[in-house]
Amino acid sequence: MNAKTRIGAVSYLNARPLIFGLEQGVGEDRIELSYSVPALLADRMIAGELDIALLPVIELAKMPELEIVPGLAIGTSGPSRSVLLVSRRPIEEVETIALDPESRTSNALVQVLCHRVWKIAPRFLAEHCGLEEALRECDAAVQIGDKALFAEPPADTVVYDLGGVWSAAMGMPFVFAAWFARPHAIDREIYEALHESKRRGVRALGPIAEDYTWRDRQYPRLSKDYLEKNIRFRLGSAELEAMRAFFGAAAEVGLIARAPELKLALTRQTSCHDKAAQMNEAQNAKR
């Protein structure tokens, strides 16, 4: 019997619609599912422990051989509500920013926005262990995931939604994470399982929100509103173009050596994504 495909995901609320079907048993004869925080998923992928993972998009710069599973992502076309910069000062006065250890994409995004949008040059400090501790040492701190969505920010702070700032300034969506696969790790059956998992999840946003628990508390109304209004789960031509823009900006700031090529898995077999694939090839040909 062939070994199962090892798939890694995050357990944040915004990932639940993508993995909902997998947890119900979709593809269970082919898939072995496990969880980590985003940054650790990337480390596990580098170590060869995973075949497919829901990775922060910036990780593609470290692993340019990876292929993008078409059509699926975690992104936003405005305020995300779960990727924030919490600051004790107005942004123009910020001199130090603590980064969040859980997602390198969000850390890169704040540095891009400082350079391109806010026109400031703060010092970025090592990842923090908690928001209150970070704000004692720095002017501002990156806060992502469920803790950003559900926890009230400290009093007398200003909150900047990084996805919202990007979309307003750039006029395009932002992609935080996508399914990435090792070359030849994904076949049509796995592709269909991932898409069926998302279809089931999108149909069940209400139950997902009602069932989700963070630190022994439930926030069904906030969770449902967030999943329906703030987060997008598609990866089409607009999202691919946004990824290219982000990689270009990250390279400009010096966060990555160069913008990686976006390679779509199963492009020839996936006719519904022909337009996105053609756009990808045209952009790559211009380089």
C-alpha positions as CSV (number, residue, x, y, z in Angstrom):
1,M,0.0,0.0,0.0
2,N,1.3,3.4,-0.9
3,A,2.2,5.8,1.9
4,K,-0.4,8.5,2.7
5,T,0.2,12.1,1.6
6,R,1.4,14.0,4.6
7,I,-0.6,17.3,4.8
8,G,0.1,20.0,7.4
9,A,-2.4,22.8,8.3
10,V,-3.0,25.4,11.0
11,S,-5.8,25.2,13.5
12,Y,-6.8,28.9,13.4
13,L,-10.4,29.8,12.7
14,N,-9.6,31.2,9.3
15,A,-8.2,27.8,8.2
16,R,-11.2,25.8,9.4
17,P,-13.3,26.1,6.1
18,L,-10.3,24.7,4.1
19,I,-9.8,21.7,6.3
20,F,-13.4,21.1,7.4
21,G,-14.0,18.3,4.9
22,L,-10.6,16.7,5.6
23,E,-11.6,16.4,9.3
24,Q,-14.9,14.8,8.2
25,G,-13.0,12.1,6.4
26,V,-12.7,13.4,2.8
27,G,-9.6,11.7,1.3
28,E,-8.9,9.9,4.6
29,D,-7.6,6.8,2.7
30,R,-4.9,9.0,1.0
31,I,-4.2,11.8,3.5
32,E,-2.5,12.1,6.9
33,L,-3.4,15.4,8.4
34,S,-1.4,17.2,11.2
35,Y,-1.3,20.7,12.7
36,S,1.4,23.3,13.6
37,V,1.6,27.1,13.7
38,P,2.4,28.6,10.3
39,A,6.1,29.2,10.9
40,L,6.6,25.6,12.2
41,L,4.8,24.2,9.2
42,A,7.4,25.8,7.0
43,D,10.2,24.3,9.1
44,R,8.5,20.9,8.8
45,M,8.3,21.2,5.0
46,I,12.0,22.1,4.8
47,A,12.8,19.1,6.9
48,G,10.9,16.8,4.6
49,E,8.2,15.9,7.1
50,L,5.3,17.1,5.0
51,D,4.3,16.7,1.3
52,I,1.7,19.5,1.2
53,A,1.2,22.3,3.7
54,L,-1.0,25.4,4.2
55,L,2.0,27.8,4.3
56,P,2.4,31.5,4.7
57,V,3.1,32.7,1.2
58,I,6.5,34.3,2.0
59,E,7.9,30.7,2.6
60,L,7.9,30.2,-1.2
61,A,11.0,32.3,-1.3
62,K,12.8,29.7,0.8
63,M,11.4,26.8,-1.1
64,P,11.0,28.0,-4.7
65,E,10.5,24.4,-5.9
66,L,7.1,24.2,-4.3
67,E,4.0,24.3,-6.4
68,I,0.8,26.1,-5.6
69,V,-2.4,24.2,-5.4
70,P,-4.8,26.2,-7.7
71,G,-7.9,27.8,-6.4
72,L,-7.4,27.7,-2.6
73,A,-6.0,30.2,-0.2
74,I,-6.6,32.3,2.9
75,G,-6.7,36.0,2.0
76,T,-8.6,39.2,2.2
77,S,-9.7,42.0,0.0
78,G,-9.9,44.5,2.8
79,P,-9.6,44.5,6.6
80,S,-8.7,41.0,7.7
81,R,-9.3,41.6,11.5
82,S,-6.8,38.9,12.4
83,V,-3.5,40.3,11.1
84,L,-2.8,43.5,13.1
85,L,-0.2,46.0,14.2
86,V,-1.0,47.1,17.7
87,S,0.7,50.4,18.6
88,R,1.2,52.7,21.6
89,R,1.8,55.6,19.2
90,P,0.5,56.9,15.9
91,I,2.2,55.1,13.1
92,E,4.3,58.1,12.0
93,E,5.9,58.1,15.5
94,V,6.7,54.4,15.7
95,E,10.4,53.6,16.1
96,T,10.4,49.9,17.2
97,I,8.2,47.0,16.2
98,A,8.1,43.5,17.7
99,L,7.4,40.8,15.3
100,D,5.1,37.8,15.8
101,P,6.7,34.3,15.9
102,E,3.7,32.6,14.3
103,S,3.8,33.9,10.8
104,R,6.6,35.2,8.7
105,T,4.3,36.5,6.0
106,S,2.7,39.0,8.4
107,N,6.1,40.0,9.7
108,A,7.2,40.6,6.1
109,L,4.0,42.5,5.3
110,V,4.4,45.0,8.1
111,Q,8.0,45.7,6.9
112,V,6.7,46.2,3.4
113,L,4.0,48.6,4.6
114,C,6.5,50.6,6.7
115,H,8.7,51.1,3.6
116,R,6.1,51.5,0.9
117,V,3.0,53.0,2.6
118,W,3.9,54.6,5.9
119,K,7.3,55.8,4.8
120,I,8.9,55.0,8.2
121,A,12.1,53.0,9.1
122,P,11.6,51.5,12.5
123,R,13.8,48.8,14.0
124,F,12.2,45.4,14.0
125,L,12.9,43.3,17.1
126,A,12.9,39.5,17.6
127,E,9.6,37.8,17.8
128,H,7.7,38.4,21.1
129,C,6.1,36.0,23.5
130,G,3.1,38.1,24.3
131,L,1.5,41.4,23.3
132,E,1.8,43.2,26.7
133,E,5.4,42.2,27.1
134,A,6.1,43.4,23.5
135,L,4.5,46.7,24.1
136,R,6.6,47.3,27.2
137,E,9.7,47.0,25.1
138,C,8.5,48.3,21.7
139,D,6.3,51.0,20.3
140,A,4.2,48.5,18.4
141,A,3.8,44.8,17.9
142,V,2.5,42.5,15.2
143,Q,-0.4,40.3,16.4
144,I,-1.9,37.6,14.2
145,G,-4.4,34.7,14.3
146,D,-7.1,34.0,16.8
147,K,-5.5,36.1,19.5
148,A,-5.7,39.1,17.2
149,L,-9.3,38.4,16.3
150,F,-10.7,37.6,19.8
151,A,-8.6,39.4,22.3
152,E,-9.3,43.0,23.1
153,P,-6.2,45.2,22.4
154,P,-4.7,47.0,25.4
155,A,-6.2,50.3,26.4
156,D,-4.7,53.4,24.8
157,T,-3.4,51.6,21.7
158,V,-4.0,52.2,18.0
159,V,-4.7,49.2,15.9
160,Y,-3.8,49.0,12.2
161,D,-5.2,46.2,10.1
162,L,-2.4,45.1,7.8
163,G,-4.6,43.4,5.2
164,G,-6.8,46.5,5.0
165,V,-3.8,48.8,4.7
166,W,-2.4,46.7,1.9
167,S,-5.6,46.5,0.0
168,A,-6.4,50.2,0.3
169,A,-2.9,51.3,-0.8
170,M,-2.3,48.7,-3.5
171,G,-5.9,48.2,-4.8
172,M,-5.6,44.5,-4.7
173,P,-6.3,41.6,-2.4
174,F,-3.7,40.1,-0.1
175,V,-3.0,36.4,0.2
176,F,-1.7,35.2,3.6
177,A,-1.5,31.5,3.0
178,A,-2.0,28.9,0.4
179,W,-1.6,25.1,-0.1
180,F,1.9,24.4,-1.3
181,A,3.0,21.0,-2.6
182,R,6.3,19.3,-3.3
183,P,6.8,18.6,-7.0
184,H,4.7,15.5,-7.9
185,A,3.3,15.3,-4.4
186,I,-0.2,16.1,-5.5
187,D,-2.4,14.2,-8.0
188,R,-5.9,14.8,-9.2
189,E,-7.4,12.8,-6.3
190,I,-5.7,14.8,-3.6
191,Y,-6.5,18.0,-5.5
192,E,-10.2,17.1,-5.6
193,A,-10.1,16.2,-1.9
194,L,-8.7,19.6,-1.0
195,H,-11.4,21.4,-3.1
196,E,-14.2,19.2,-1.7
197,S,-13.0,19.9,1.8
198,K,-13.2,23.7,1.1
199,R,-16.7,23.3,-0.5
200,R,-18.0,21.6,2.5
201,G,-16.4,24.2,4.8
202,V,-17.8,27.1,2.9
203,R,-21.3,25.6,3.2
204,A,-20.8,25.2,6.9
205,L,-19.5,28.6,8.0
206,G,-22.3,29.0,10.5
207,P,-21.7,25.6,12.3
208,I,-17.9,26.2,12.2
209,A,-18.4,29.6,13.9
210,E,-20.7,28.2,16.5
211,D,-18.5,25.3,17.3
212,Y,-15.1,27.1,17.4
213,T,-13.5,27.6,20.8
214,W,-10.6,29.9,21.7
215,R,-9.2,29.7,25.2
216,D,-12.3,28.0,26.5
217,R,-14.7,30.6,25.1
218,Q,-16.9,30.8,22.0
219,Y,-17.6,33.9,19.9
220,P,-20.1,32.6,17.3
221,R,-21.4,35.9,16.0
222,L,-17.9,37.4,15.7
223,S,-16.5,34.2,14.2
224,K,-19.3,33.9,11.6
225,D,-19.0,37.6,10.6
226,Y,-15.3,37.2,10.2
227,L,-15.5,34.1,8.0
228,E,-18.2,35.6,5.8
229,K,-17.1,39.2,5.5
230,N,-13.3,39.4,6.0
231,I,-11.7,36.2,4.8
232,R,-11.6,34.9,1.2
233,F,-10.7,31.3,0.4
234,R,-10.1,31.6,-3.4
235,L,-6.9,31.8,-5.4
236,G,-7.5,33.1,-8.9
237,S,-5.8,35.5,-11.2
238,A,-6.3,38.6,-8.9
239,E,-4.8,36.7,-6.0
240,L,-1.8,35.5,-8.0
241,E,-1.1,39.0,-9.2
242,A,-1.3,40.2,-5.6
243,M,1.2,37.5,-4.6
244,R,3.6,38.8,-7.3
245,A,3.2,42.3,-6.1
246,F,4.0,41.3,-2.5
247,F,7.0,39.3,-3.5
248,G,8.3,42.2,-5.6
249,A,7.9,44.6,-2.6
250,A,9.5,42.1,-0.2
251,A,12.5,41.8,-2.6
252,E,12.7,45.6,-2.9
253,V,12.9,45.9,0.9
254,G,15.6,43.1,1.0
255,L,13.4,40.6,2.9
256,I,14.0,38.0,0.2
257,A,16.7,37.7,-2.5
258,R,14.3,37.7,-5.4
259,A,10.6,37.2,-6.2
260,P,10.0,33.5,-6.7
261,E,8.2,32.0,-9.7
262,L,4.6,31.0,-9.1
263,K,4.2,27.5,-10.4
264,L,0.7,26.0,-10.3
265,A,0.3,22.3,-9.6
266,L,-1.7,20.2,-12.0
267,T,-2.2,23.1,-14.4
268,R,-2.7,21.0,-17.5
269,Q,-5.2,18.8,-15.7
270,T,-7.2,21.6,-14.2
271,S,-9.1,23.4,-16.9
272,C,-11.0,25.7,-14.6
273,H,-7.8,27.4,-13.8
274,D,-6.5,27.8,-17.3
275,K,-6.9,31.6,-17.2
276,A,-4.8,31.9,-14.0
277,A,-2.2,29.6,-15.4
278,Q,-1.9,31.5,-18.7
279,M,-1.5,34.8,-16.7
280,N,1.2,33.1,-14.6
281,E,3.1,32.0,-17.7
282,A,2.8,35.4,-19.3
283,Q,4.1,37.2,-16.2
284,N,7.0,34.7,-15.9
285,A,7.9,35.2,-19.5
286,K,8.4,39.0,-18.9
287,R,11.2,38.4,-16.4
